[in-house]
Amino acid sequence: MKFDIAVVGGGMVGASFALKLAQAGLSVVLLEKHPAKAVSKDDSFDLRISAINRRSETWLRELGAWQLMHPERICVYQQLRAFEQEQPPLDFTAAEIAEPYLGHMVENNQIQAALWQQFPTTLTTLCPATVNSIQHHPDFVSLKTEEHGEIIAKLVIGADGANSQIRQLAGIGSNGWQYQQACMLIHIQTAYPHLEMTWQQFTEQGPRAYLPLPGHDGSLVWYDDANRIAQLAAMSTEQLHREITQHFPQRLGEFTVLKQAWFPLVRSDANQYVKGRVVLMGDAAHTINPLAGQGVNLGFADAQLFAQLLIEAWQKGEDLASQRVLSSYQRQRKIANLTMMSAMDVFYQVFKSELAPVRQIRRLGLALAAKAGPLKAWVGKYAAGVK
Ligand SMILES: Cc1cc2nc3c(=O)[nH]c(=O)nc-3n(C[C@H](O)[C@H](O)[C@H](O)COP(=O)(O)OP(=O)(O)OC[C@H]3O[C@@H](n4cnc5c(N)ncnc54)[C@H](O)[C@@H]3O)c2cc1C
């Protein structure tokens, strides 16, 4: 089977990229291990949710996927609050930057299902598909698969997540580390409905965050030492409830714990996003500390830029694998992703530090930042994806 583009990985990023190219008329094949599952209106909320910024929302709307999601399962937020114990909070609001809202909390599986639902019949989806090998040729790449034989494409896209097999098969190294910390996601129901606000409290053990979901549902994120998170994960629901009551701000009020799961915190950055005719995007290219909820937003920005460059080249009859197209993608996205990843690391270290001088600078920084001004407006716009 021969295609212009073969995308390996049909998660949120790979599916959005494959869909855009297929909508533009390129011949695309998507290879995925597990099919996306439909989400129905009344299902219980999934634990994996993402803060989707305005730019990503526009991307999903252009693809026609946003419109297919259940509005009653999506939660808008107008305010983002950061605070330390006994310190005045730092608030970013939509009103301050003259925007109607900052973003939405959406379940990952709902985004993925909506994208798959939008796939046109011209997009060939092979699922399950297992790639055994990649062979590079001057004008094409050949993928040998277990279930579907040989796939030939002008470009192969690795959108197969943090442990990308395509990155490994292409011999692209990555550097990074596992943070000493882990994070636990806890789905709760509160006595009071949410206030369209997401907040993050900084403690020396790590941040504690609240992400609102529609109605009385919400998600807590508990960052802590990996051993402490493992200890929490082994607790009964009643014990975990007690720990949350002791270690989360009282503003939570009465709540019930419904389910939880935990994740290691990993940072990694591929040494190259492009090697020959293989291109990486999304978590296959970079994983970022989830602290600021930017991971999939960066992945969508990769997909959006590369799709735009490829469609322009294709419409002009240029080679899809031209140096101009591939280097332009790599240069622009590497700079943007590295900047965000490094900013998150500085933020993470500063807020975790127990050193008195760092604490003082942090408090001073929060107090200064709390005053409305151009810097605050810039940060607010950046987080909302309107900058
Ligand atoms: C705790 C936590 C909270 C987060 N919160 C946020 C947030 O609020 N906002 C945000 O923007 N980001 C957030 N992120 C990050 C976000 O979840 C990821 O950036 C995002 O899921 C990456 O999407 P992806 O499509 O690149 O990769 P994945 O979601 O990992 O998708 C990869 C796909 O490839 C498939 N696959 C894997 N290997 C193969 C193979 N060999 N062959 C075929 N298919 C394969 C998988 O089945 C999967 O469907 C968070 C991450 C964590 C861990």
The ligand as a Tripos MOL2 file, in Angstrom:
@<TRIPOS>MOLECULE
LIG
   53    58     1     0     0
SMALL
NO_CHARGES

@<TRIPOS>ATOM
      1 C1         -0.8530   13.5180   34.7330 C.3       1 LIG1
      2 C2         -0.8500   14.2440   33.4390 C.ar      1 LIG1
      3 C3         -1.6430   15.3750   33.2710 C.ar      1 LIG1
      4 C4         -1.6240   16.0800   32.0550 C.ar      1 LIG1
      5 N1         -2.3940   17.2050   31.9200 N.ar      1 LIG1
      6 C5         -2.3440   17.9270   30.7790 C.ar      1 LIG1
      7 C6         -3.0980   19.1290   30.5960 C.ar      1 LIG1
      8 O1         -3.8320   19.5750   31.4860 O.2       1 LIG1
      9 N2         -2.9950   19.7960   29.4120 N.ar      1 LIG1
     10 C7         -2.1850   19.3480   28.4140 C.ar      1 LIG1
     11 O2         -2.0990   20.0180   27.3620 O.2       1 LIG1
     12 N3         -1.4690   18.2030   28.5230 N.ar      1 LIG1
     13 C8         -1.5330   17.4900   29.6790 C.ar      1 LIG1
     14 N4         -0.7970   16.3430   29.8140 N.ar      1 LIG1
     15 C9          0.0000   15.8680   28.6720 C.3       1 LIG1
     16 C10        -0.8600   15.1770   27.6210 C.3       1 LIG1
     17 O3         -1.6410   14.1510   28.2040 O.3       1 LIG1
     18 C11         0.0410   14.6010   26.5340 C.3       1 LIG1
     19 O4          0.8940   15.6140   26.0650 O.3       1 LIG1
     20 C12        -0.7790   14.0520   25.3670 C.3       1 LIG1
     21 O5         -1.5780   12.9660   25.7510 O.3       1 LIG1
     22 C13         0.1450   13.6080   24.2190 C.3       1 LIG1
     23 O6         -0.6380   13.2310   23.1210 O.3       1 LIG1
     24 P1          0.0060   12.3730   21.9490 P.3       1 LIG1
     25 O7         -1.0940   12.1460   20.9700 O.co2     1 LIG1
     26 O8          1.2750   13.0100   21.5050 O.co2     1 LIG1
     27 O9          0.4570   11.0210   22.6410 O.3       1 LIG1
     28 P2         -0.4540    9.8330   23.3620 P.3       1 LIG1
     29 O10        -1.6280   10.4820   23.9790 O.co2     1 LIG1
     30 O11         0.5020    9.1100   24.1790 O.co2     1 LIG1
     31 O12        -0.9300    9.0020   22.1070 O.3       1 LIG1
     32 C14        -0.0800    8.1090   21.4390 C.3       1 LIG1
     33 C15        -0.9250    7.1130   20.6440 C.3       1 LIG1
     34 O13        -0.0470    6.2450   19.9280 O.3       1 LIG1
     35 C16        -0.4600    4.8990   20.1000 C.3       1 LIG1
     36 N5          0.7510    4.0780   19.9760 N.ar      1 LIG1
     37 C17         1.7640    3.9930   20.8650 C.ar      1 LIG1
     38 N6          2.7250    3.1950   20.3680 N.ar      1 LIG1
     39 C18         2.3030    2.7680   19.1590 C.ar      1 LIG1
     40 C19         2.8530    1.9240   18.1590 C.ar      1 LIG1
     41 N7          4.0580    1.3660   18.3130 N.pl3     1 LIG1
     42 N8          2.1420    1.6920   17.0360 N.ar      1 LIG1
     43 C20         0.9210    2.2680   16.8670 C.ar      1 LIG1
     44 N9          0.3530    3.0780   17.7780 N.ar      1 LIG1
     45 C21         1.0380    3.3280   18.8980 C.ar      1 LIG1
     46 C22        -1.1040    4.8460   21.4760 C.3       1 LIG1
     47 O14        -2.0150    3.7590   21.5780 O.3       1 LIG1
     48 C23        -1.7970    6.2230   21.5250 C.3       1 LIG1
     49 O15        -3.0910    6.1610   20.9720 O.3       1 LIG1
     50 C24        -0.8010   15.6330   31.0000 C.ar      1 LIG1
     51 C25        -0.0020   14.4790   31.1530 C.ar      1 LIG1
     52 C26        -0.0250   13.7940   32.3650 C.ar      1 LIG1
     53 C27         0.8520   12.5660   32.5360 C.3       1 LIG1
@<TRIPOS>BOND
     1     1     2 1
     2     2     3 ar
     3     2    52 ar
     4     3     4 ar
     5     4     5 ar
     6     4    50 ar
     7     5     6 ar
     8     6     7 ar
     9     6    13 1
    10     7     8 2
    11     7     9 ar
    12     9    10 ar
    13    10    11 2
    14    10    12 ar
    15    12    13 ar
    16    13    14 ar
    17    14    15 1
    18    14    50 ar
    19    15    16 1
    20    16    17 1
    21    16    18 1
    22    18    19 1
    23    18    20 1
    24    20    21 1
    25    20    22 1
    26    22    23 1
    27    23    24 1
    28    24    25 2
    29    24    26 1
    30    24    27 1
    31    27    28 1
    32    28    29 2
    33    28    30 1
    34    28    31 1
    35    31    32 1
    36    32    33 1
    37    33    34 1
    38    33    48 1
    39    34    35 1
    40    35    36 1
    41    35    46 1
    42    36    37 ar
    43    36    45 ar
    44    37    38 ar
    45    38    39 ar
    46    39    40 ar
    47    39    45 ar
    48    40    41 1
    49    40    42 ar
    50    42    43 ar
    51    43    44 ar
    52    44    45 ar
    53    46    47 1
    54    46    48 1
    55    48    49 1
    56    50    51 ar
    57    51    52 ar
    58    52    53 1
@<TRIPOS>SUBSTRUCTURE
     1 LIG1         1 GROUP 0 **** ****
